[in-house]
Amino acid sequence: MENRTMKEFIGEVFGTFILILLGDGVVANVGLAPRVAGTAYNWNTITIGWAFAVIIAVYVSGGVSGAHLNPAVTLGLAVRRGFPWKKVLPFIVAQMIGAFLGAAAVYFIYRDGLVAAGMPNVWSTGPGSIFGQAWWGSAGSGATGSYTMLTASIAELFGTMVLIWGIAASGDMKNMGLKDNFGPFIVGFTVLAVGLSLGGPSGYSINPARDLGPRIFGALAGTTGLFDGLYWLIPPVLVPAIAGPIGFWLYDMVVAKNLAHKE
């Protein structure tokens, strides 16, 4: 691996590590919070925590690797923005490693609570996740468990495309002229919007590495049921990977194509 690619590799590992450290960290904090018992189960807290996780991760690693932190973004940039295909696999591997390590850090920080609670799923989205058992009263009522895999996949498709539209717009100087230093906030607020508005059916993975890396760690740490059936593969992994390039294509067709004609 050439020197520049190695630096970018490290940037993606570190950035994705921060993303999961703070993102899964807020899930564990809310889900396990002994200080305020049931009142701690607040979806708003989760979505805000994840939004700031994205903002900080992008700010930290953006200058090194461009802060993809998401295979859906990397694939979309390769298909529609000329990102070198030879770097796609290294970037995705780096994102998976970073996500795995971020989940490991969350485990060590919250180990006592996780063990006492029977090692619940604070790692990944979908059936069996903490939010599916807590924020809606009884286990699974009104949460992920009551949505079909098809519905969850549709939610991931639209959620990922909205993420991509926010990313594409934040870096498009022909659009609103947004400066680079504010780009991470727009991306973070996009993740917040997706979580608040579209996150219910699937838990809004919108990032294959964000879901699969921690899921692998969680299984190794003793959380059961994480790989039951095919849910783990389709809505949180394959659908966002497909939606990334589609999202960039739609932005180019609907927005960028028209911006070129602005006076």
C-alpha positions, 0 to 999 in steps of 0.5 A, spaced: 500 500 500 503 506 497 504 511 502 498 516 501 493 510 501 496 508 507 495 515 511 488 515 508 487 508 511 489 510 517 484 516 517 478 512 515 480 507 521 480 513 526 474 517 523 470 511 523 473 509 530 470 515 533 464 515 529 462 508 533 465 510 539 460 516 540 455 513 536 454 506 539 456 509 546 450 514 546 446 508 545 449 504 551 449 510 555 441 511 554 440 504 554 443 502 560 443 508 564 441 506 571 441 513 574 434 515 571 431 508 569 426 508 564 426 516 563 433 515 560 430 511 554 429 517 549 430 517 541 432 524 541 438 523 545 440 517 541 439 521 534 443 527 537 448 523 539 449 520 533 449 527 529 455 529 533 458 523 533 458 524 525 460 531 526 466 530 530 469 524 526 468 528 520 472 534 523 478 529 525 479 525 519 476 529 514 483 532 512 487 526 512 482 521 508 476 526 506 472 522 512 468 517 508 467 513 514 461 509 510 462 504 504 456 507 501 459 514 501 466 510 498 462 507 493 458 513 491 464 517 490 467 511 486 461 511 481 459 518 480 465 522 483 471 519 480 474 516 486 479 511 484 477 504 484 483 501 487 482 505 493 475 503 494 477 496 498 482 499 502 477 504 504 472 499 506 476 495 510 479 501 514 472 503 515 470 496 518 476 495 522 475 502 525 467 500 526 470 494 530 475 497 534 470 503 536 465 497 538 470 494 542 472 501 546 464 502 547 464 495 550 470 496 555 467 503 557 460 500 559 462 493 560 459 492 567 453 495 565 453 490 559 454 484 563 449 486 568 444 487 563 446 480 559 450 483 554 444 487 550 445 489 543 447 496 543 452 495 537 447 494 531 440 496 528 434 492 527 431 486 531 433 485 538 437 492 538 436 496 545 431 501 542 427 496 539 426 493 546 425 499 550 423 506 547 416 503 546 414 500 552 414 493 551 419 489 547 418 490 540 411 494 541 411 499 535 419 498 534 423 494 529 420 488 530 413 490 527 416 492 521 417 487 515 424 486 512 422 490 506 419 496 509 426 496 513 429 496 506 425 501 504 427 506 510 434 504 509 434 506 501 431 513 503 435 514 509 441 513 505 439 517 499 438 523 504 444 522 507 448 522 500 444 528 498 446 532 504 453 530 503 453 532 495 450 538 497 455 540 502 461 539 498 457 543 492 460 550 491 455 551 485 450 550 490 449 554 496 457 556 496 458 552 503 465 553 506 468 546 507 469 548 515 461 547 515 460 541 511 461 536 517 455 540 521 451 539 514 452 532 514 451 531 522 444 535 521 443 530 515 444 524 520 440 527 525 434 529 520 434 521 518 434 519 525 428 523 527 424 522 521 426 516 517 429 511 523 423 508 526 423 502 521 430 500 521 434 504 526 437 507 520 444 504 519 445 508 512 452 505 513 454 498 512 460 499 516 457 502 522 452 496 522 456 490 520 463 492 524 460 493 531 455 487 529 461 482 528 464 485 535 458 484 539 457 477 537 464 475 539 463 479 546 457 474 547 450 478 544 446 473 541 442 473 535 445 478 531 446 474 525 440 470 525 436 470 519 438 474 513 436 481 516 443 483 518 445 483 511 440 486 507 437 492 510 443 495 514 448 493 509 446 491 502 441 496 501 445 502 503 451 500 499 446 500 493 443 507 495 450 510 495 451 511 488 443 512 486 443 518 491 449 521 488 446 520 481 439 523 483 443 529 486 447 530 479 440 529 475 435 533 479 440 538 482 447 539 479 445 538 472 440 544 473 446 548 477 450 548 471 445 553 468 445 558 474 447 565 472 
